[in-house]
Amino acid sequence: MSDLALDFVDVVKSYPGGRGVVLDHASMSIAAGEFVALVGPSGSGKSTTLHLIAALDRPTSGTIRVHGRDVVHIHGKDRYRRQEIGLIFQLHNLLPHLDALQNVEVAMFGTRTHRRARHERAAELLDQVGLSGQAHVQPPELSGGERQRIAVARAFANHPTLVLADEPTGSLDEESGAAVVGLLRARCNDGGAVLAVSHDPRLTAAADRVVRLAHGTMTPVDLAGSRRTP
């Protein structure tokens, strides 16, 4: 496995019609164990970048490698996402007919994890995000912040080597947001890597580096800039 968790090189992403070119030869890299925040104006392509890395979309051109693995031409995309990627969606993407515990467990379906081990892992993660008391409550009965924390727990279920987080603290209060930032930081301390789209100064302050996406290109933000609201 490569020490470079992500190698995003000269990537172009264009759409027909009004959006045109979203990424224009954009490049960045993330080392294993590194926490990087991606900032930029609304509509600049931040979520698109996460989707490309997760193989939910394809670039028009360019190279994307995760731990040395070519993501653009990968076979078995579902397996790749299960084994390598932890996805935290901005809109949660929880299954409304499943309770909180089952929503975390579902990420482990298709792995070799035994049913009892899946249950224990899901319960452990819910406890880490402060939701052990809501384990058997369905998403429609929970607040937006609680649903977001379930989404974070689900993303960690399979010990991902790369976490892709889209505004993971956007709907959280101070205490819950700090807990989520702590979990992201801990994943890096355990050798994983994190790329988080965020405008939350709590998250950008915790990141090792901040990268700004604007006008289709990616540029580093200096240390002083990473300690201010982007």
Secondary structure in CASP SS format (residue, H / E / C, confidence):
PFRMAT SS
TARGET T0000
AUTHOR 0000-0000-0000
METHOD secondary structure of the structure
MODEL  1
M C 1.00
S C 1.00
D C 1.00
L E 1.00
A E 1.00
L E 1.00
D E 1.00
F E 1.00
V E 1.00
D E 1.00
V E 1.00
V E 1.00
K E 1.00
S E 1.00
Y E 1.00
P C 1.00
G C 1.00
G C 1.00
R C 1.00
G E 1.00
V E 1.00
V E 1.00
L E 1.00
D E 1.00
H E 1.00
A E 1.00
S E 1.00
M E 1.00
S E 1.00
I E 1.00
A E 1.00
A C 1.00
G C 1.00
E C 1.00
F E 1.00
V E 1.00
A E 1.00
L E 1.00
V E 1.00
G C 1.00
P C 1.00
S C 1.00
G C 1.00
S C 1.00
G C 1.00
K H 1.00
S H 1.00
T H 1.00
T H 1.00
L H 1.00
H H 1.00
L H 1.00
I H 1.00
A C 1.00
A C 1.00
L C 1.00
D C 1.00
R C 1.00
P C 1.00
T C 1.00
S E 1.00
G E 1.00
T E 1.00
I E 1.00
R E 1.00
V E 1.00
H C 1.00
G C 1.00
R E 1.00
D E 1.00
V C 1.00
V C 1.00
H C 1.00
I C 1.00
H C 1.00
G C 1.00
K H 1.00
D H 1.00
R H 1.00
Y H 1.00
R H 1.00
R H 1.00
Q H 1.00
E H 1.00
I E 1.00
G E 1.00
L E 1.00
I E 1.00
F C 1.00
Q C 1.00
L C 1.00
H C 1.00
N C 1.00
L C 1.00
L C 1.00
P C 1.00
H C 1.00
L C 1.00
D C 1.00
A H 1.00
L H 1.00
Q H 1.00
N H 1.00
V H 1.00
E H 1.00
V H 1.00
A H 1.00
M H 1.00
F C 1.00
G C 1.00
T C 1.00
R C 1.00
T C 1.00
H C 1.00
R H 1.00
R H 1.00
A H 1.00
R H 1.00
H H 1.00
E H 1.00
R H 1.00
A H 1.00
A H 1.00
E H 1.00
L H 1.00
L H 1.00
D H 1.00
Q H 1.00
V C 1.00
G C 1.00
L C 1.00
S H 1.00
G H 1.00
Q H 1.00
A C 1.00
H C 1.00
V C 1.00
Q C 1.00
P H 1.00
P H 1.00
E H 1.00
L C 1.00
S C 1.00
G H 1.00
G H 1.00
E H 1.00
R H 1.00
Q H 1.00
R H 1.00
I H 1.00
A H 1.00
V H 1.00
A H 1.00
R H 1.00
A H 1.00
F C 1.00
A C 1.00
N C 1.00
H C 1.00
P C 1.00
T C 1.00
L E 1.00
V E 1.00
L E 1.00
A E 1.00
D E 1.00
E C 1.00
P C 1.00
T C 1.00
G C 1.00
S C 1.00
L C 1.00
D C 1.00
E H 1.00
E H 1.00
S H 1.00
G H 1.00
A H 1.00
A H 1.00
V H 1.00
V H 1.00
G H 1.00
L H 1.00
L H 1.00
R H 1.00
A H 1.00
R H 1.00
C H 1.00
N H 1.00
D C 1.00
G C 1.00
G C 1.00
A E 1.00
V E 1.00
L E 1.00
A E 1.00
V E 1.00
S C 1.00
H C 1.00
D C 1.00
P H 1.00
R H 1.00
L H 1.00
T H 1.00
A H 1.00
A H 1.00
A C 1.00
D C 1.00
R E 1.00
V E 1.00
V E 1.00
R E 1.00
L E 1.00
A E 1.00
H C 1.00
G C 1.00
T E 1.00
M E 1.00
T E 1.00
P E 1.00
V E 1.00
D C 1.00
L C 1.00
A C 1.00
G H 1.00
S H 1.00
R H 1.00
R C 1.00
T C 1.00
P C 1.00
END
